[in-house]
Amino acid sequence: MAKVLIIGAGGVGNVVTKKCAMLPEVFSEIVLASRTKSKCDKIAEEIGENRVKTVQVDADNVPELVALLEEHKPFMVINVALPYQDLTIMDACLEVGVHYLDTANYEPIDEAKFEYSWQWAYQDRFKEKGLMALLGCGFDPGVTGVFTAYANKHYFDEMHQLDIVDCNAGDHGKAFATNFNPEINIREITQNGRFWKDGKWVETKPMEIHEPLNYPNIGARESYLMYHEELESLTKNFPTLQQARFWMTFSPTYLNFLNVLEEVGMTRIDPVLYEGKEIVPLQFLKAVLPEPSSLGENYTGETSIGCRIKGIKDGEEKKYYVYNNCSHTEAYKEVKGQGVAYTTGVPAMIGAMLMIQGEWMQEGVYNVEEFNPDPFMEMLNQHGLPWHEQFDFHEFANK
Ligand code: NDP
């Protein structure tokens, strides 16, 4: 039994708080803190029974975070605010002596740069304090790392090729909206693509490489090669991988909107002067787009995210696919959230539970694939994200 402090009351914060609240034997006390307290209150009210305490916090401010952690003395923080806050929250955890978990790697606000270097640099400090930080414990990154570790443990002597495939075949009925924080999402997908090939990174133009891939229960969807942060840790932790790529589906309408927004400068992250005041166009765009947490109610269809792996076992070539499909409608019925928030919040809860139970507990800073995947895989089945396997899978991307 442990007390957790969840930071961030957006789409993912809603799901992780509700999933933790369902397990009082593990999460005996829950504090939900975020920039806008009314959003925490709404989630707490929906849960009821005064199960969740709510607090206002500015997670960019280390002394404020330290005071909050000292007041509540949680076992760990589940950070589902924005990637910009990762380092301040890690600093506060170190100062007070609290374990840490997040779902997205740190990004400097003025540069869309995705790498683990900043957080991996905390390794010695967490070890010295006898604390653990678990990085990237959502779905991708997160479950995709657990899937890869599970494949490596049970089905391969050597993995050679990994394709992480992420399809959202849902329809929220809005002309244009992002499924998680619009600012973070648009920064990610307007970057150059990158994949791992024969020991080095190969860079592509944004969305340059694409082809239709087939997804279970969904069919063919145009899938675009992108850079995604788990490629960095997976190629480091599984050095036999000769190729590692990440693919995500986008509809033509979504891409048209994005293209126009980019062309007119609305996705810029540098400040521009507007009526004598500096504003960042992408931050302004976020303010006028639908909140991801508001998309759930009429969302139909499902997500399908998995790992397609080639390699060898006992000298023979093996091909394997492991995936989860998640229905937006079912997610909404359970937690009033959409599928993308659900697939992120559930793994964050599971990671926290494994840390609390001591199954995944080691001093230092870790990515999920460095731990035994078996208990995590079992819990995915128990807590709403059942997974499926295809052996001898043949439909790998051609490009
Ligand atoms: P939202 O924008 O819906 O929610 C973010 C929340 O963090 C909001 O409640 C926001 O407050 C709060 N917040 C932002 N800045 C601060 C601050 N300085 N201090 C305190 N609170 C703050 O985002 P999502 O829920 O969609 O995403 C949450 C995280 O999950 C992101 O880091 C995202 O990258 C990650 N993610 C990971 C995925 C994975 O599979 N690994 C997939 C999807 C998301 P306010 O309401 O006031 O704006």
Boltz pocket constraint, residues with backbone or C-beta under 6 A from the ligand:
constraints:
  - pocket:
      binder: B
      contacts: [[A, 7], [A, 8], [A, 9], [A, 10], [A, 11], [A, 12], [A, 13], [A, 33], [A, 34], [A, 35], [A, 36], [A, 39], [A, 57], [A, 58], [A, 59], [A, 60], [A, 79], [A, 80], [A, 81], [A, 82], [A, 83], [A, 85], [A, 103], [A, 104], [A, 136], [A, 137], [A, 138], [A, 139], [A, 140], [A, 141], [A, 142], [A, 179], [A, 180], [A, 181], [A, 182], [A, 184], [A, 292], [A, 293], [A, 340], [A, 343], [A, 344]]
      max_distance: 6.0
